[in-house]
Amino acid sequence: MKVIKHSEEVLKVALISKDTQLVRLYDKFESKEKHLFNEAFQPDSILFKPITLHSDSDWISSHPEPTQDFAQFYHDPCRSIPSPQKSHIYIKPIGSFGDSRVSTDVYMRWLKDYCEAFYSGLTVRILGPEPVSQTNCAFRVNEYTHNLQIHAGHLLKYLKKKKPKDAFCIVGITMIDLYPRDSWNFVFGQASLSEGIGIFSFARYDSDFYSVNYKGKLKATKKLSPTNYSVFDDYYTPEVTSILLLRSCKTLTHEIGHIFGLHHCQWLQCVMQGSNHLEESDRRPLDLCPICLRKLQSALGFNITERYKALKRWMEEESNGTEAELSSEAQLGFQKPVEAFKESYDWIVKCLEVLQK
């Protein structure tokens, strides 16, 4: 295992900058917020820890990239910034998300509320679910895993047509596996950052996906008709478990972060770290390191303490005031499965303790 440990000076420059203008902006933070940021420089910090690489297949080892500090983010002329005219994040479900226990409406509401807490200040709206047949995308059966896959690039073109005028971005999410071109095995997601469009699949976040007993495998592997979408009727949808919800929240906020212009984080453990495989993705924390937090705060202008409080409320199992907005189906006793969020919840509590001293 390799530990990527930056010096205190390097981390300070990455967060605060040597640019006089950006130092002045940093000085406007309240002392309690600076106290939280300063945790990044403490070698024994329990809040913000160095990145660890467990194998050569981990992202940083296999995908060398330049780092992005706060100054580079702030001065990037190509990054997207929300405006009063374009201040909404739209989520478009593709295919079914329902199972015998949780409906699509309930699952989408959980993701919406989490995303609104994470991207504090923006409104998240759920668009109606779309059957695969309405997207006119290509599809296939994966020759190795024998599950259905839909074409990510075709879905991006479909989403571009569906993007509302007041959208900062629109992201499609699906429980069906994706592929970007015929020569590729699969892809977790694909995005056009300049156009504010993304498509992401949670199919491989099902704990049984790589099992020989995976229910999404097709028994018959005969060649499919390119216009016969009936193969998607009643296609397997995994149960929305706590771990699948955790992975979904993590992926959704990571990918939308890219649309804001945040690059893969290489400073400290952070949800914006790249991941090359599921085990590495699971190692990532659910939230941002101080450097990426400052990037996002500069784009949205949120109160850091209030953002953490909103994330904490979302993770609490009891009613947080949103149940009245749920569909009648959602009020039949569905309880948000937050067991897998316990570590993240405890971490947020510790951050709030620092901020409220």
N, C-alpha and C positions, 0 to 999 in steps of 0.2 A: 504494500500500500504506500502511495506517495501523498504527502501533504503539501499543498500549495500555500506557503506562508509568506505574505507580503510584510515588509517592514512598516512600522508605524508611520514613517515619513511618506512612504508610497501611498498608503491608505488615506492619509490626510490630504495629499494632493488630489487623489482620485475623488474624494468627497467634497473638500472645501475649494480646491483649485488655487492656483497662484495668480489667477486673473483678478485684478482689483475689483472689478464690477461684481464678479461672482462671490468674492469674499464679503463684500458689502451685503449682498443678498443673504448670504449665510448668517451674517451678524443679526439679521432681522428675526431669526428664529428665537423663540423664548429660551431661557436658560435651561428649563426642564427638557426641551426638545434637543438642545445641544448635548445635554447629559446623556440622552439616549443615543444620539449619534456617536458620542465619544466611546461608547461601548465597543465600537468597531476597532478601536485602537488598543484595547486591553488584551494582552496575550492570553489571559485566563478568563475571558468573558464567557458567561454561560448563555448569552443571547445570540452572539454572532461569532461563528466558528470558522476556521479555515476549511477550504474545499479539500476533500480527500479523493484521490483517484484509486480505485480498487483493481483496475486491470487496463491493459492497452486498448481495450475496446470501449473504454469510457470516452465521453465526448471530447474533452479537451485533448486527450492523447491522440485521438484519431481524426479530429477536425481542428487543426491549428487555426486560430483566428486572432486578430488584433483585439486588445482590450478596448473598452469604451469607458472613459471616466465621465464625471459630471459635465466638465467643460465641453468635451466632445459632443455629448448628447445635447447640451443647451445650444450650442452654436451650429448644430447640424441643419443646413438649409432644407433638407429633404424630409425632415420628420413631420408627421402630421400632428396638428394641434386642434383640439375641439374649439368650436366657436358657438356663439348663441344660435346661429343658424344650423349648425351641425353638432348637436350635443347629445345624440342618442346612440346607444349601442343596441343593435338589433340581433336577436338570435333566432335562427330559422331551423327548426327540426326537419330532418330529411328521413323519411321512413318512420317506423314505429319505435317508441321508447317504452311502451306500456308492458307490464307483466301482470301476473295474477295478483300482485300485491300493491303495486304502485302504478298509477296512471301516468300518461305522458304529461298531463297538466300539472300534476303534483311535482314530478321530477323537474320540469321546466321552471316552476316557481322557485324551487330550492336553488337552482342554478342562477336564476334571475336575481334573487335576493342576495346571494353570495357575491355575485358580480357587482351589484350596486354598492355593497359594503366595501369591496376591494377597490373599485374605481369610484371612490367617494366624490359625489358632486354630479355624476352623470346619471341619466335615466336609462335603464335597461328595459327593452320591450321584447316580448316574445311574439313572433309571427306565427301564424297557423302552421301546423305540421303539413308537409307536402309528401305525398306518395312518390316513390322513386319513379314511377311511370310518368309523372308530370314534368320531370326534369329533362327527359329525353337523353339521359346520359348513357354512355356505353357501360356494359357490365360483363363480368366473366366469373368463372369458377377458378380459384387459385389452384394451380396444378400441384402444389405441395401440401397445403392445408385443407384443400377441398371445401372451402367456404366461399360464399358469394362476395364479390367485390364490385364497387362502382368507381367510375373514372373521376378522379379529383379535379382535373382540368376542366372537364365538361361541367362539373358542378359549380366551379368558379364563374364560368360564363353565365350559367343560369342565375346565380346569386347577384351578379352585376346588374342584370335586368330587373331584379326584385329590390334593389337597394333604394330605400326611401330617400327623399330629398333632404330630410333633416337628420340623416344618419351620419355619425362620425365613422361608423363602420358597421358592416353586417357580417356575421359569422354563421355558417351552416354547421350543424352538429348532427352526427348520425351514429347509430349503433352497428352500421354495416361497414365492413372493412373497405379501405380505399387503395387504389393503385394510380400512379401518375402517368405511366406509359406501359406499353406491352412488355418491355424488357425488364421492368421492375417487379420485385416480389410484392411489395406493399409500401405504403407510406402512412404515417400517423396523421399527417395533415399537410395542407398546402395553402399558401396565401399570396395575395398581391398587395404588398404594403402600400404602394403608391395609390392604389384604388380603394384601399380600406375594405378588402374582402378576404375572407378565409373560410376554409372548410376543414373540419377536424372529426376524426372518428374515435369513438371510445370502445370499439369492438374488442381490441386486444387488451383492454383493461379488465375484461372479464377474467376472473381467477382461473376459469376452466378453459380459456381459449387454446392453450397449448397442450391440453389433455387429450388423450386418445378418445375420451368420452365426450368431447365437445359437441354440443347439440346442434351447432351451426354448420356442421359438415353435411354436405349433400350426399345422399346414398348413391345416387346416379350421377356420373360425371360425363354424361353425353353432351355433345356440343349444343349450346343454347341458341335459340333464335334471337337475333339482336333486337327484335321489336316485341318479343313476348315477355312482358314484365310480370306475368302471373306467377313466376317463380318466387317473387317477393311476397306473395300473399301468404300470410301466416308464417313468415320466415322467423326463425328463432330470435328472440330478444332476451338477453340475460337479465336476471334479477338485479334490481337496483339495491345492491348491498352497500354497507357503509364504506368499504374500501373502494368500490366503484364510484361512489359519490365523491370521495376524497380525491381520487385520481381525476375525475371529471373537472372538479373545481380547479385543481392544480393546472391541468392542461389548458382549460379555457382562459384562465387569467394570464398564463404564460404566453399564449399565442396572441391574445389581444395586446399584451405588453409590447410585442414586436410591432404591431400596427402603430403604437404610440412612438416607436423609434428606439425602444430599449433593445440593445444587442444582448447576446448571451453573456451572462455575468461570469467573470473569472476572478472576482475579488474575494468574496466570502460565500459561505453556503447561502443559497438564495433560490427562490422559485424561478428566477430567470436563468439559472444554469442550463446549459444544453444537456440533453440526455440521448444516449444512443440505444438504450434498451430499457425494458420495464424496471429491472432491478435498480438501475441508476436513477430513473425517474422517481421511484419510490424513496430513494435516499434524499432527494431534494426536499427542503422545508416547504411549507405551504405559503410563506410570505416572503417579503423582500428584505434584502440586506440594506443597511443605511444608505449606501451609494445609490442603489436603484430606487429606494424610497424617496430620496431627495429628487431624483429625476422625475418620478411620477408626481410628486407634490408640486414641482415647478410647473408641470403641465396642467394640473387640475386645481391647485391652490387650496387643497383641503386642510382641515385641522387634523394634525397627526393623532392627537389623543382621541378625538371623536371617531376617526376612522377605525382605530383599534377597538373602541367600544362597540362600534357597529359589527365588526367581525366577531367579537366576543358574544354579542347578543344572538347572532346567527347560529353559533355553535351550541348555544344553550338549548336543551331539549324542550323546555317549557315554551309556551306561547310567547312569541316576541312581537305580537301585534299585527302580524300579517295574515293570520288565519281567516280574518273576515274577508280578505280579498280572494281567497281560494274558491275554486269551483265547489259545487255541492258534493261532488265525488270526493274531493280532497278532505272534506270535513267528516268523513266516515270513520275516522280513527287512525289515519295514516300518521305515523310518527317519524320525524326525520331521523335517519340512522346515523348518529354522530359519534358512535363509539370510536371509530378510526381517527377522529379529530382530537382525541384526548391530549396527545402530545402538543399539538398546535394550540389548543385552548390554554393549556398550562403556560406555554411560551408567551401568549398574548397577555395573560394575567401578569407575568413578570415584567413585560414591557410597560404595562400600565402602572405597575408599582414604581418603576423608575420615573415615569412621566408625572406621577402624582405625588412625589416626594416634596 
